[in-house]
Amino acid sequence: MNDEAARASGDDPVPTVPAGLERAGDVFLPEPPSRKPWLVLTAIAVGTAAAGTILWSVLQSQRHAVEIEQLRARSERERASQETRQRAEVEARSQGESALAMLGSALYAPAAAALARLGPAAQSLDGGVYAQAARFLVPRLVTFDEAAKSLLPGDAARWRDSNLVRGLDGALQEVPGRPIAAHLFSPAGSELLIVDADQQAWVYRWPSLATAGPHALGAVCVDSLDILPDGRFAVDTGALRSTGDAEPSAPPPAGSAVRIVLGLDGRPSAPVARETSAVSRCAASSGKRGQETAVRAAPLRRLQFPRLRDEAAFWRPSPRRDAPTELPAVLPLDIRPRAPYGELDPAALPGTAEERTAIQRHLGDEALTTGLVRAEGRSIALSLHITSTQATALNLCEFEPASRKLTACGMVAMPAGAVPLFSPDHRRALLTTDTRDDPFRLFNIVRLGERCKVAQPPGERVDTAAFNTAGDRLAVVTMSHELWSYEVTAACEVRLVLRQALPALREGTRSSLAWIDPATVIWVAGQGEVFALDARSGLLRWSQHSLWPLAGRGVQVRASADGKLVVLFDHRHVQLASAANGVALSGLLEVRTLKSAEQKAGGDICDAELANTGEIRLRVQAGTCSETAAQGEARTDWRRLAPDDPQLGLDTKPGLWRRTAISEGDGRAAVPLQELLR
């Protein structure tokens, strides 16, 4: 509507608002900008944020899915690895237990070979018992090269399913085919004739082993091989096989044989009869076609491998370690030309002069054996003298070391031939007899023979007994094969801890007993039987049935300081074993087989020491084992070296021993000869 129209209608005209201005009363103001772009931008920002959130959520979800998949894959790998490890451990443990079982059956070479196939990780299973056995037994295996040295140039042997031949040049080669019945090298060693168990002839070029053959000889067996002046080989036999429908060939007449000459190509020529003075080893034909009886030659000797080194190879002469010149704290009863306590003055003793003179004689000229104990601040002289044809007495006299004066004496009466068993510190002594009157007596050396109180002594004869190292435990085995275990207090009061039945032995069998730690005793029953028992509970810790295949009487046992090894010995033999399970870790040595340029063979084992490394030291003496003889020329010392001692000169790398055990990987595949000889 225009202004004229507005005025004609009587209304006031509405002012026209210029573009970009708005009216505020009669005043025109600028128009505010539109809000739509901000709303768009806000919407875009919100949408972008939402999209980012969604995208982030998607990415996070994908990342979590990837992580979950990685965790699942890692878990699968760990599970597969654990299953593989468990299977390997089960197989290794089975192989290790099989090896220990073979050791228990005295199959030492197969056991050592099985242990050699175990890797270091497998050897550490079950507390390291396999590792301990492997450490001592694997070095006892000879290498294949050492075993093959028994084959001299020109010799042949059978090993597994292979023929081994050592040429005249010293090279050892594997010759395939059937077992060798006879073989012969040419004088130059460049050709080798082999007749196998099927009476086929093979002529080989040496050392290439290029062959001409095989060619059937038609012989029942081979008497001998020969080489002719022209270099051809000849085979002598006493009987030929029949062929086809022809009648069997008649045996050659007495005093003759059949010779088959081989051509240069190895083909046999027609048999020719020849005169001979030798008697044929081959059987003649039975006279019926196809029923000839072949008398085979002696089978080819077999190469023994795996096999063990001789036990004496681990022993060396040892420098003598003489006892110190000054008196030690304790000396046992021993045969000595001079008493270790010297001349003692009995003047301060109570009693008559005659009694004091008798005591002086008993400690001096009339003493059969003498000894010295220093314990609890006291010095006590010991001597044993005869009181009658059927009795002896143990004299115990305390003296002052500075003045050499006797202060008090005691005496323990004993049947003739009875020998007291001293505790290792010589503070206690056990006397057992076969008499009904007082057959079990424990007395206190420090208290000059005072009787100890035994609440429950065994009610029968004692076979063997032993104190532990501390002297506070006593174990006894009776003739009815019962184990009685006691605790001994400082006041020498004895309390029964255990009474346990033991496996029955043959009538009249005698045994030995020893402690190897504060709670374990070893009972050597003899004829292979050895048992380790808990002296408190009576539980059997282990048993071995071939560890000591000798008489059980008089066997002593020493343990290493760490309690992992034990050595068993009598006056002639020594054997190393594991304290954990009793398996033998060495060969049973007869000490009289030991000899060297410095020391002669002979003598008896008087004592043994065992180190944690497995080294054994023996004191060997000719005649009676005594402290005096130990200082004389009759004494020799020997030691068994630890298995990893450099003096042995053995290569103890596991790879070598796995190779010598004829195994690759799982032990089922045979190692090629070339690998074994590397």
Phi, psi and omega in degrees: 000136180268176185292322181297319179295321181294319179292323179297329180276352179091358179270152175290142180290141178273124181296145177278129181273122178297155178298137178087359180235154172234155187269133172233092189069231179266007183251142178259123179249159178294144179282132179294151180294160182288147179270357185297318179299322179294321178296321179295315180297320179297317180297318179298318181296316180297318179296318179297318179297318179296317179297319178298319178297316180297315180298318179298318179297319179296315180297317178299317179298317178296318179298317178297321178297320178295316179298318179299318179295320178294317178298319180296317180295318178297318179298320178296318179296316180296319179295316178296319178295320179294319178296318178297317180295319179295318178297318179296320179294318179297316180293317180295319180295320177298317179293320179295317179295323176298320178296316179295323177296321177295323176298319179296338178259014178065024174267074191289317183295311176299324179295317179296321178296320178294319179293327180294334180280350179278132177284170181303321180294320180290326181295335183277358180292159174053048175073013177083015181294326178289321179296319179296314179297318180295322182300324183267327188269323182299318177296344177283344178289131171283152174286162179299322180299319178294319179296323183285349179294345176290344175275111180276164178306129182093352181273161175223153179208163177254132176225120188054238180253026185237149170265128176249129181230133174256121182287171177294342177275001179091352180284139178256128182226153175267124181251116183290167175115187181292162179305144181282128174268325178200153179208159181202133174268150171290158182306325180279349180077011182268347179228148182226124174261128176236130169251119185272183184294341177267013180059042172253142182261134176234130175246117183252146167274134182249133009260011184287337182065022168294135191235150168246111183146182006274158176230126179291133181273333185078012181265150174290316175201177184249129174275314182199163175243151182214164175233131185276163180303332180275005176093357179278151177273151177227144180241125178256135180218160179254357182203143178247153177279151172281153181229142177060221181266002182290153177293148179299141181293139180289147178296149179295150179297162180303141180084008179224166179212179180247132178245132177244118181264135179264134177288177180296337177270004179087357181282137181282144175270178180295139180299143180231131178286145179214152179284141177206150177265351181280150178270128183292140175273351183272141179280147177283167179295147179286353180094351178246133184301132176081005181238033177293146179255114181271125173264107184289149172292165179305135183299149179299134182296150182261140175284124182277107179197132002291150173212166186256154172291156175295139183301327181297341180294342182266000185253144179224151171299146182238140175301138181291139176245090184291155178295151179296151181291327179280151185292130176286177182296325185222133170232131181284173172300133185204156177279115182224139174292339179224131182296141182291344182265355177073196181281127181245148183259117181269010188301328184276357181285147175289166179105184183280165178297325180294320179293321179293323178294322179297318178297319180297321177294318181297327178276349185242255190295329185270000183286130173282316177222155180224161179199174181216134177235132173237110183206148178053036179076011182243151174244123186233125176271137179242142173205151179240129179222159182276133176255333176200183181294339183237016183211152174227173178219139175261118179266137178229115185230127177273143180217162176270119184300324184289313184267348183063023181264134175287137180249331180197153180221152173221170182212142176239118178283140182220151172293154179298136180088348179287142180234121179290147175262114182271145169291157183305330178268002178060026175269340179232158175213138179250133178238118177241142181226167177269002181277158178283336183274110176056061185280350185222105182232130175243125182230160186263116181293316183298328178267024172059045174092009179299134181291139173271151182272114179251111186291319183225081178288156176301141183271016181210179184296147181264133175274309182207157181209162181201141169268153171280176185299320182284347180079007181256006175228141180226130177241141183225137171245126182271170180293339176269013174063057171237140177263124175246123182244131185234155167253138180244120181278171178297331178276008179064039171258133190248125182242133179286128179256323187208140169230116191226132175287142180247163177302141182288142177248171177297150181302131178086357179287132177252152188227180178225156184224145179204150174266139176246346173201176185300344185237355189237133174245147175250126179252113178267101185274346178092164182055038177096338188277120176224134183232142172245126185231148173283121186284353177261315183261340183082002181291141177281121178275319173195163175216145176229143187248005176217016184289319182231086186280033183233184177296145183274347183284138175079015180272133176250153182229133174236141178251150174289162184298328180274000176073015183262342184230153173225151174236130177254139179204148167242202184284350181234336191234157179215142183215130177265140182213165177276134177284341183283323184219357175080007180288146180288131180251001177215173172280158176283115186262134169265113191297336181286353175276350180279130175203154180211176179295329182274329187230138180275157176286157178120169180100169180244152177284123178259328180200161180218146175236144182232122179269163179298333180286348184099359177289134179246134173245130179245140169255113184247129182227146173274127182093207184288136175284112180210161179296326180292315179295332180297336180268354185268183183285345183285354184269139172227150178241139177229156175218141173267122183290149173298150187297338179255018179291129181300336181296337179289334180069029181261142174273110185259021178294134183303323182300318179298315184287328174296325179290319180290341178275009177058058180214153170226123178066256185278359176086002182268336183268134179284141178279135177302152182304321181298325178290321182293330184270001180291000000 
